[in-house]
Structure formats: C-alpha cells, structure tokens
Amino acid sequence: MTPETAEDFAFPTDIEGQPLAGKSILIVVENLPLPFDRRVWQEARTLKAAGATVSVICPTGKGYEKRYEEIEGVHIHRHPLPLEADGALGFLLEYGAALFWETVLAWRIYFKRGIDVIQGCNPPDLIFLVALPFRLLGVKYIFDHHDINPELYEAKFNKRGFFWKLMVLFEKLTFKAAHVSIATNESYKIIAVERGGMDPDKVFIVRSGPDLSKLKSVEPNAALKDGKQFMVGYVGVMGEQEGIDLLIDAVDHLVNRMGRRDIRFVLVGGGPALEGLKAMASERSLGEWIHFTGRAPDQELFEVLSTMDIGVNPDRVNAMNDKSTMNKIMEYMSLGKAMVQFDVTEGRFSAQEASLYAAANDPADMAEKIAALLDNPGQRAMMGEFGRKRVVQELNWNKQVEPLLAAYRSALGN
C-alpha cells in the first residue's frame, strides 16, 4: 500500500459535476441529533458537496439544544422529545411527539426551500408517514435503513407478540413507500428485497464508513491505563442489547479466575443501561479494572482509541446483531487496533483478519481470547495493520460517496 497522505482522505467538499445541483433534499432522523449522528452527518455533507440544498430534521440533545442552525451549509432543524422511550407508553409518546414535529418542520421547509427528495433514517419505521403527503406532490422518498426493527424489538424485550407484529407491519409499509432503499450492508439489502419486496436494482449499499480525515491517532494518554500494563477499549452505546453485561462477566473471569490484574477496560459511551452497568461492575468489585467515561467529546474518544492496546465488541449473538454493521468495529480498524468480538456475520465481514472471534455469548472464551491477544504483540500488530489497510482500501467514507449518489440518481430518475 502506498504511503497515506492527508489528501488521500480529504472529505469531499465539491463533487465534480455537481450532480445534485438545483435539488432540495430533506433528511429526517429521529434517534440522534446532528452533527452527533456521524453517518447521517457524512451523508448530509456529501449531498451538499454534490450541489444540493440540504435540510435536516432531528431531535435536540445534550450540547445540541439550538432549534435551528446552519453548519457547513447544512440547515439543521431540531425539535424536542418529551422523554427517552422506556416501555410501550414511552415509545408511543416519543414517536407521537417526533412525528408531530417532523411533519410541522417538513412543511415549513417545503414552503421555504422546496423538497425534491425526503430521506428517512430509521429507527423507527414510521418516518414514511411524514413523507407520504409529499409523494402526492412528486417528492421522492429514500429509506435509509439503519436498524432492523423487528429484530431490535426482539433483542431488547426477548419476546415477539403484538408490538413485534406492528414492527413487521411498519417495516413492510416503509419499504412499500420508498422509491429507493439504502442498506448499510449486504444482509440489510437481502431484507429489503426478500422481506420488503424491493427491486434489487433499487437497493444501494452505503456502508457506515469512517471519515479518515477526522478519525485519526492522537498522542496516547497513559493516565487512561491507571497504572495497568494493558488497556482494552470499548466505544459505543450502553444499551441492553450491546452485551456490556457479558463484557463485565469476561472481566470478572479475567480478574478472579485467570488472575489477570494488569488490564484496564475503558468504556466510552452513554445510553439507557449505563447506570445499571456501573452498578453491576461495582457490585462485583471490578471498579479498579472497569472505567465508564459516559458520552465523551471527540478528543477524549480519540485518546481512548489511540491509547488502547486492543478493542472489544461484546455485542451478543442474536438476529439483530448478526445482520448489523457496528461503527465501533470500523473505528478500531481505522486506528489500526486488533479486536475481540463474538462471531456474528456482519462483524466478521467487516473485520475479517483484524479480529479474534469468541464462541457465541461465552464470556469465558472472550476473556481468554483477550488475554491471548494482549500477550502476543506481534499478532496484534499484524491484525491492526490488516484492519487499517482494509478500511483505507475498501470501507472508508470516501468509498461510499458514489453508491450514495447512485441512490439519489435512481430516485430522481437520472
């Protein structure tokens, strides 16, 4: 591989030919504010670079309280949410409030800037309701498929039942309403075709590739290791389905059964399960070996990624995680870090030889593979180099620009 330069990874700011010049695009995303949602922010900036006028509707969030602001030429309209959903009533209130604000803001944007395409980013699979009236006015709808919600519901609540059937129905209606669908990986494309009835030629794979112009190594922070020889990093959401409980089990096995007291685990991220996970680690007297940072700014995130010896992805093996591509894997690979994860289809596709794979949902096997990898610096280096090369050559965001624009050309009939 030729030596890398900053220019190799420069984010596209002026795409040749301006293929979307004169077009007005609205992106609707419900679960995270922009620009915090990295994937959607990269999509918005790319579409702007292609000449489009880009508006975004998203919720407010910590550090993103302004109801409107323009950043890098992208118009961001934020709305409040009454609460973070917990249970059926919570979801009903959250989704109802979101749909109300999304509809109000969409019409406001339509009369102010016009709309040629609406891109709806799930979850939930309800944003098509905002787009349906605009279809009557000739507006095209693109579904950006981030999560498979029937599987996500089953993973969170460990059951199916009435609400699971609703998820299946909403998914079908979403695909039926879409002119074009964007899939984050091959597994999601299969779902769009087989479950959603989409024409394969109308489904475009746009991976959540990292922006290598921003995601780069910084000076390691030795204090993060807290005097330990090794550090294992985790970057991601602290939710029920992310398997952090299994990671805590693995740390317990390392410390109390294998006698490994030379490893510190630093976990970056926020989410609904964070406080419960902190309590779980404390109850097991693992505070010396597990540190939760909560949601962290980019500088702290980059310090963790640059300091850690390996990364870990404890997503439990289930139908949801097996088919989903996790951003944390790409981030570890981007910084040249080897990792350990449970063996899931899309996780193995992304990482390939950059990862060791523990038996499904087996904390003891994960612990033993973590220890083995830490004790073999030569293997870590080779795996990290493989992962970095794979991101550079195949998976970084600049490789996703063309399929994203192809999806828009298809929707617009170009």
Phi, psi and omega per residue, in radians:
M1 nan 2.360 3.140
T2 -1.213 2.689 3.137
P3 -1.000 2.497 -3.108
E4 -1.511 2.499 3.029
T5 -2.209 2.854 3.141
A6 -1.033 -0.612 -3.105
E7 -1.144 -0.488 -3.126
D8 -1.058 -0.498 -3.022
F9 -2.046 0.229 -3.128
A10 -1.015 2.320 -3.133
F11 -1.174 2.394 -3.123
P12 -1.131 2.089 -3.140
T13 -1.981 -0.222 3.135
D14 -2.671 1.527 -3.035
I15 -1.309 2.271 -3.061
E16 -0.968 2.349 3.099
G17 1.489 -0.222 3.127
Q18 0.769 1.078 -3.007
P19 -1.096 -0.303 3.136
L20 -1.951 0.322 3.128
A21 -0.994 2.340 3.120
G22 1.496 -0.089 -3.139
K23 -1.687 2.537 3.108
S24 -2.002 2.143 -3.023
I25 -2.065 2.375 3.033
L26 -2.010 2.180 3.049
I27 -1.870 2.249 3.105
V28 -2.007 2.126 3.115
V29 -2.344 2.368 -2.985
E30 -1.882 -0.475 -2.932
N31 -1.611 -0.267 3.137
L32 -2.515 2.596 3.051
P33 -1.352 2.749 2.979
L34 -1.757 2.560 0.133
P35 -1.553 0.265 -3.107
F36 -1.091 -0.666 3.093
D37 -1.248 1.771 -2.987
R38 -1.108 -0.784 -3.100
R39 -1.067 -0.888 -3.080
V40 -1.160 -0.619 3.108
W41 -1.135 -0.696 3.089
Q42 -1.135 -0.699 3.083
E43 -1.090 -0.800 -3.104
A44 -1.079 -0.784 -3.137
R45 -1.149 -0.628 3.127
T46 -1.171 -0.763 3.125
L47 -1.123 -0.658 3.056
K48 -1.095 -0.737 3.130
A49 -1.134 -0.412 3.108
A50 -1.483 0.071 3.035
G51 1.831 -0.093 -3.072
A52 -1.384 2.707 2.877
T53 -1.508 2.106 -2.989
V54 -2.030 2.186 3.025
S55 -2.052 2.578 3.135
V56 -2.289 2.371 2.963
I57 -1.929 2.230 -3.114
C58 -2.685 2.962 3.101
P59 -1.398 2.841 2.934
T60 -1.297 2.928 3.113
G61 -2.912 2.997 -3.109
K62 -1.017 2.139 -3.108
G63 1.512 -0.110 -3.118
Y64 -2.316 1.016 -3.030
E65 -1.556 -0.300 -3.107
K66 -1.091 2.357 -3.112
R67 -1.324 -0.456 3.029
Y68 -2.565 2.407 2.925
E69 -2.760 2.716 3.091
E70 -1.902 2.136 3.135
I71 -2.186 2.162 -3.138
E72 0.897 0.642 3.092
G73 1.428 0.015 3.109
V74 -1.709 2.244 -3.134
H75 -1.495 1.999 -3.072
I76 -1.915 2.080 3.103
H77 -1.932 2.060 -3.104
R78 -1.933 2.599 3.129
H79 -2.272 2.702 3.113
P80 -1.361 2.731 2.957
L81 -2.124 2.478 -3.048
P82 -1.215 -0.486 -3.092
L83 -2.978 2.917 2.992
E84 -1.555 2.173 -2.970
A85 -0.998 2.414 3.043
D86 -2.612 1.810 -3.087
G87 1.546 3.019 -3.009
A88 -1.062 -0.785 -3.121
L89 -1.134 -0.706 3.122
G90 -1.072 -0.775 3.113
F91 -1.109 -0.696 -3.141
L92 -1.078 -0.778 3.129
L93 -1.157 -0.797 -3.114
E94 -1.101 -0.878 -3.074
Y95 -1.180 -0.650 3.119
G96 -1.104 -0.792 3.131
A97 -1.133 -0.733 -3.136
A98 -1.096 -0.796 -3.139
L99 -1.091 -0.655 3.107
F100 -1.064 -0.917 -3.100
W101 -1.164 -0.689 3.131
E102 -1.074 -0.705 3.139
T103 -1.173 -0.808 3.139
V104 -1.053 -0.840 -3.088
L105 -1.206 -0.626 3.133
A106 -1.076 -0.774 3.119
W107 -1.172 -0.634 3.099
R108 -1.080 -0.750 3.128
I109 -1.178 -0.683 -3.127
Y110 -1.037 -0.774 -3.110
F111 -1.333 -0.366 -3.124
K112 -1.576 -0.752 -3.031
R113 -2.167 -0.170 -3.013
G114 1.348 2.793 3.092
I115 -2.462 2.210 3.018
D116 -1.759 -0.596 -3.115
V117 -2.444 2.377 2.938
I118 -1.899 2.244 3.057
Q119 -1.924 1.995 -3.142
G120 -1.750 2.196 -3.089
C121 -1.906 1.959 3.126
N122 -1.416 2.901 0.085
P123 -1.414 2.800 -0.059
P124 -1.546 3.076 3.103
D125 -1.536 0.897 -3.135
L126 -2.165 -0.096 -3.046
I127 -1.168 -0.347 3.081
F128 -1.049 -0.444 3.120
L129 -1.126 -0.582 3.075
V130 -1.212 -0.670 -3.038
A131 -1.386 -0.456 -3.004
L132 -0.955 -0.839 -3.130
P133 -1.075 -0.549 -3.113
F134 -1.282 -0.438 3.082
R135 -1.046 -0.606 3.118
L136 -1.140 -0.328 3.128
L137 -1.732 0.176 3.093
G138 1.567 0.103 3.128
V139 -1.352 2.363 3.131
K140 -1.526 2.591 3.133
Y141 -2.057 2.169 3.051
I142 -1.943 2.225 3.101
F143 -1.693 2.056 3.093
D144 -1.707 1.809 -2.920
H145 -1.509 1.718 -3.105
H146 -1.610 -0.660 -3.081
D147 -2.339 2.543 3.021
I148 -1.625 1.751 -2.915
N149 -1.196 -0.608 3.045
P150 -1.043 -0.758 3.109
E151 -1.196 -0.636 3.110
L152 -1.120 -0.746 3.104
Y153 -1.052 -0.801 -3.121
E154 -1.135 -0.641 3.127
A155 -1.189 -0.642 -3.092
K156 -1.338 -0.676 -2.997
F157 -1.965 -0.052 3.069
N158 0.957 0.684 3.092
K159 -2.837 2.958 3.036
R160 -1.910 -1.924 3.085
G161 1.464 -2.819 -2.982
F162 -1.071 -0.843 -3.061
F163 -1.218 -0.545 3.059
W164 -1.113 -0.727 3.110
K165 -1.105 -0.624 3.056
L166 -1.094 -0.730 3.113
M167 -1.030 -0.751 3.130
V168 -1.093 -0.748 3.128
L169 -1.116 -0.820 -3.122
F170 -1.089 -0.632 3.107
E171 -1.107 -0.797 3.131
K172 -1.064 -0.768 -3.131
L173 -1.157 -0.630 3.113
T174 -1.078 -0.854 3.128
F175 -1.127 -0.647 -3.140
K176 -1.134 -0.587 -3.119
A177 -1.380 -0.323 -3.009
A178 -1.470 2.368 2.974
H179 -1.326 -0.605 -3.104
V180 -2.512 2.583 3.068
S181 -2.130 2.450 3.039
I182 -1.867 2.180 3.127
A183 -1.889 2.519 -3.136
T184 -1.454 -0.228 3.108
N185 -2.852 3.129 -3.088
E186 -1.141 -0.645 3.131
S187 -1.072 -0.709 3.133
Y188 -1.229 -0.557 3.078
K189 -1.130 -0.710 3.108
I190 -1.064 -0.720 3.113
I191 -1.107 -0.753 3.134
A192 -1.035 -0.676 -3.098
V193 -1.393 -0.860 -2.998
E194 -1.422 -0.722 3.140
R195 -1.616 -0.593 -3.063
G196 -1.607 -0.201 3.125
G197 1.243 0.350 -3.134
M198 -1.329 2.558 2.964
D199 -1.157 2.197 -3.123
P200 -0.927 -0.528 3.137
D201 -1.283 -0.166 3.116
K202 -1.832 0.200 3.116
V203 -2.054 2.151 -3.055
F204 -2.097 2.257 3.127
I205 -1.501 2.017 3.063
V206 -2.153 1.796 -3.063
R207 -1.313 2.787 3.101
S208 -1.460 1.122 -3.089
G209 -1.260 2.462 3.125
P210 -1.229 2.629 3.044
D211 -1.534 1.753 -3.056
L212 -1.275 -0.146 3.036
S213 -1.319 -0.305 -3.134
K214 -2.008 -0.651 -3.084
L215 -1.483 1.691 -3.061
K216 -2.515 2.811 -3.111
S217 -1.152 2.535 3.001
V218 -2.171 3.123 3.125
E219 -1.126 2.192 3.113
P220 -1.027 2.587 3.131
N221 -1.916 1.753 -3.062
A222 -1.059 -0.468 -3.117
A223 -1.094 -0.439 3.133
L224 -1.104 -0.469 -3.133
K225 -1.381 -0.236 3.078
D226 0.886 0.729 3.093
G227 1.452 -0.044 3.134
K228 -1.462 2.737 -3.140
Q229 -1.252 -0.676 -3.038
F230 -2.133 2.726 3.037
M231 -2.371 2.306 3.054
V232 -1.939 2.284 -3.083
G233 -1.919 2.588 2.999
Y234 -2.320 2.342 3.107
V235 -2.281 2.085 3.133
G236 2.852 -2.962 -3.099
V237 -1.356 2.535 3.036
M238 -1.776 1.434 -3.130
G239 -2.127 3.122 -3.090
E240 -1.183 -0.610 -3.009
Q241 -1.615 0.016 -3.085
E242 -1.438 -0.127 3.033
G243 1.336 0.353 3.134
I244 -1.139 -0.515 3.065
D245 -1.076 -0.654 3.090
L246 -1.193 -0.607 3.084
L247 -1.145 -0.703 3.084
I248 -1.092 -0.700 3.038
D249 -1.030 -0.712 3.141
A250 -1.136 -0.714 3.102
V251 -1.121 -0.725 3.078
D252 -0.994 -0.751 3.132
H253 -1.130 -0.756 3.138
L254 -1.077 -0.812 -3.030
V255 -1.344 -0.844 -2.949
N256 -1.687 -0.268 3.106
R257 -1.977 -0.637 3.133
M258 -1.674 -0.152 3.116
G259 1.200 0.414 -3.133
R260 -1.544 1.811 -3.140
R261 -1.972 0.331 -3.080
D262 -1.916 0.275 -3.062
I263 -2.188 2.251 3.023
R264 -1.937 2.374 3.104
F265 -1.845 2.160 3.123
V266 -2.000 2.067 -3.028
L267 -1.968 2.066 -3.085
V268 -1.854 2.247 3.053
G269 2.500 2.762 3.068
G270 -2.034 3.058 3.127
G271 2.721 2.989 -3.019
P272 -1.134 -0.388 -3.093
A273 -1.680 0.038 -2.994
L274 -1.010 -0.884 -3.072
E275 -1.134 -0.666 3.098
G276 -1.133 -0.650 3.120
L277 -1.216 -0.672 3.057
K278 -1.044 -0.777 3.139
A279 -1.108 -0.687 3.131
M280 -1.081 -0.779 3.124
A281 -1.137 -0.694 -3.140
S282 -1.157 -0.745 3.135
E283 -1.045 -0.497 3.140
R284 -1.652 0.138 3.128
S285 1.004 0.748 -3.120
L286 -1.873 0.223 -3.090
G287 -1.043 -0.492 3.130
E288 -1.200 -0.439 -3.024
W289 -1.930 -0.193 3.135
I290 -2.201 2.184 3.112
H291 -2.163 2.140 3.070
F292 -1.714 2.148 3.119
T293 -1.546 -0.337 -2.923
G294 1.303 -2.995 3.096
R295 -1.123 2.285 -3.012
A296 -2.149 2.602 3.034
P297 -1.180 2.882 -3.051
D298 -0.973 -0.717 -3.085
Q299 -1.054 -0.764 3.124
E300 -1.182 -0.690 3.091
L301 -1.039 -0.823 -3.124
F302 -1.141 -0.599 3.087
E303 -1.115 -0.743 3.118
V304 -1.098 -0.838 -3.128
L305 -1.091 -0.600 -3.093
S306 -1.401 -0.478 -3.072
T307 -1.535 -0.584 -3.011
M308 -1.144 2.606 3.107
D309 -1.436 -0.666 3.045
I310 -2.524 2.866 3.034
G311 -1.843 2.857 3.103
V312 -2.378 2.479 3.097
N313 -2.254 1.677 -3.055
P314 -1.577 0.284 3.133
D315 -0.853 2.127 -3.099
R316 -1.176 2.637 -3.130
V317 -1.331 1.969 3.019
N318 -2.668 3.090 -3.057
A319 -1.079 -0.578 3.133
M320 -1.187 -0.997 -3.047
N321 -1.215 -0.487 -3.128
D322 -1.100 -0.557 -3.040
K323 -1.792 -0.011 -3.018
S324 -1.857 2.528 3.068
T325 -1.652 2.175 -3.071
M326 -1.701 2.253 -3.114
N327 -1.037 -0.587 -3.081
K328 -1.042 -0.599 3.133
I329 -1.082 -0.791 3.138
M330 -1.102 -0.655 -3.121
E331 -1.189 -0.724 3.081
Y332 -1.053 -0.816 -3.107
M333 -1.125 -0.655 -3.121
S334 -1.058 -0.591 -3.140
L335 -1.625 0.167 3.078
G336 1.247 0.581 -3.116
K337 -1.839 2.256 2.985
A338 -1.214 2.842 -3.092
M339 -2.575 2.938 2.997
V340 -2.196 2.368 3.095
Q341 -2.616 2.888 2.978
F342 -1.287 2.762 -2.981
D343 -1.492 1.717 3.077
V344 -2.108 2.672 -2.973
T345 -0.999 -0.977 -3.062
E346 -1.319 -0.504 3.040
G347 -1.107 -0.711 3.094
R348 -1.212 -0.667 3.117
F349 -1.070 -0.773 -3.092
S350 -1.173 -0.897 -2.979
A351 -1.481 -0.641 -3.085
Q352 0.853 -2.074 -3.039
E353 -1.411 0.078 3.102
A354 -1.494 -0.001 -3.040
S355 -2.366 2.637 2.820
L356 -1.683 2.641 -3.023
Y357 -2.138 2.024 3.118
A358 -1.460 2.728 3.092
A359 -1.047 2.617 -3.011
A360 -0.907 2.082 3.012
N361 0.954 0.587 -3.113
D362 -1.911 1.702 -3.092
P363 -1.084 -0.609 -3.132
A364 -1.130 -0.751 3.122
D365 -1.172 -0.656 3.069
M366 -1.075 -0.764 -3.140
A367 -1.049 -0.771 -3.104
E368 -1.183 -0.620 3.110
K369 -1.267 -0.610 3.049
I370 -1.065 -0.836 -3.128
A371 -1.091 -0.760 -3.120
A372 -1.106 -0.694 -3.118
L373 -1.241 -0.694 3.102
L374 -1.110 -0.572 -3.101
D375 -1.454 0.039 -3.115
N376 -2.247 1.407 -3.076
P377 -1.067 -0.565 3.120
G378 -1.124 -0.757 3.106
Q379 -1.138 -0.735 3.105
R380 -1.003 -0.766 -3.106
A381 -1.112 -0.777 -3.139
M382 -1.120 -0.745 3.141
M383 -1.155 -0.712 3.126
G384 -1.123 -0.705 3.119
E385 -1.133 -0.718 3.101
F386 -1.052 -0.809 -3.118
G387 -1.095 -0.773 3.123
R388 -1.065 -0.780 -3.135
K389 -1.094 -0.680 -3.126
R390 -1.154 -0.708 3.104
V391 -1.137 -0.794 -3.112
V392 -1.069 -0.766 -3.016
Q393 -1.500 -0.454 -2.972
E394 -2.314 -0.540 -2.862
L395 -2.007 -0.105 -3.074
N396 -1.279 2.917 -2.997
W397 -1.045 -0.642 -3.105
N398 -1.035 -0.415 3.082
K399 -1.369 -0.194 -3.102
Q400 -1.706 -0.158 -3.067
V401 -1.079 -0.841 -3.083
E402 -1.101 -0.825 3.094
P403 -1.102 -0.557 3.077
L404 -1.129 -0.811 3.128
L405 -1.165 -0.585 3.091
A406 -1.101 -0.669 3.096
A407 -1.077 -0.716 3.137
Y408 -1.233 -0.684 3.099
R409 -1.078 -0.680 3.129
S410 -1.143 -0.790 -3.134
A411 -1.092 -0.651 -3.093
L412 -1.509 -0.057 3.117
G413 1.329 0.395 -3.131
N414 -1.561 nan nan
